[in-house]
Amino acid sequence: MLRRKKFIRRFAELDATSADKAIPFDKVGMRRSWVFDQMLDRGVFVPVGEDRLYMNEQAAAAFLAAQRRRARIIGTTLLLLVLIFLLVSIRW
């Protein structure tokens, strides 16, 4: 989650938020990774031409909201599993 936010923050800091303000990835100052590629596939970062990109702010907000939602679901599920395990182990 932190790396995703950092990519979004860097594009915002560089004001690369529209096609006419697209920047080459080198200017971001981060290593390209599977995290970035995932965000590119989801439309958070939009390619313009061969080597320039910009951030789609609406897609970025939706992407982060979905990440937070998944994290809450996983956290809640793990908490319930721990509670069930504790209840079962106390009764035995």
C-alpha positions in Angstrom: 0.0 0.0 0.0 2.8 2.4 0.8 4.5 2.1 -2.5 1.2 2.6 -4.3 0.7 5.9 -2.4 4.3 6.9 -3.1 3.8 6.5 -6.8 0.6 8.6 -6.7 2.2 11.2 -4.5 5.2 11.6 -6.9 2.9 12.1 -9.9 0.9 14.6 -8.0 4.0 16.5 -6.8 5.2 16.6 -10.4 1.7 17.8 -11.5 1.5 15.0 -14.0 -2.3 14.9 -13.8 -3.4 15.4 -17.4 -2.3 14.4 -20.9 -0.7 17.7 -21.6 1.3 17.5 -18.4 2.5 13.9 -19.0 6.1 13.1 -17.9 8.6 10.4 -18.8 8.8 7.7 -16.1 12.5 8.6 -15.4 11.3 11.9 -13.8 9.4 10.0 -11.2 12.6 8.9 -9.5 11.4 5.4 -8.6 12.1 2.0 -9.8 9.4 0.5 -12.1 7.9 -2.6 -10.4 5.0 -5.0 -10.6 3.1 -2.5 -8.3 3.5 0.2 -10.9 2.5 -2.2 -13.7 -0.6 -3.2 -11.7 -1.6 0.5 -11.4 -0.9 1.0 -15.1 -3.2 -1.9 -15.9 -6.0 -0.5 -13.7 -5.8 2.9 -15.4 -4.3 4.9 -12.6 -1.4 5.9 -14.8 -2.2 6.6 -18.5 0.5 6.3 -21.2 0.7 9.2 -23.7 2.9 8.4 -26.7 5.7 6.0 -26.2 7.4 7.1 -23.0 5.2 9.7 -21.2 2.6 9.1 -18.5 0.1 11.0 -16.4 -2.0 10.1 -13.4 -5.8 9.8 -13.7 -6.8 11.3 -10.4 -10.3 9.7 -10.3 -8.8 6.2 -11.1 -6.2 6.7 -8.4 -8.8 7.6 -5.8 -10.9 4.6 -6.7 -7.8 2.3 -6.7 -6.8 3.4 -3.2 -10.3 3.1 -1.9 -10.5 -0.5 -3.3 -7.1 -1.3 -1.7 -8.4 0.0 1.7 -11.6 -1.9 1.4 -9.7 -5.2 0.7 -7.3 -4.5 3.6 -10.3 -4.0 5.9 -12.0 -7.2 4.7 -8.8 -9.2 5.2 -8.2 -7.7 8.6 -11.7 -8.4 9.7 -11.6 -12.0 8.4 -8.3 -12.7 10.2 -9.6 -11.2 13.4 -12.7 -13.4 13.2 -10.6 -16.5 12.6 -8.4 -15.7 15.6 -11.5 -15.2 17.8 -13.0 -18.5 16.6 -9.7 -20.3 17.2 -9.6 -18.9 20.7 -13.1 -19.8 21.5 -12.7 -23.3 20.2 -9.4 -23.8 22.1 -10.9 -22.5 25.4 -13.7 -25.0 25.2 -11.5 -28.0 24.7 
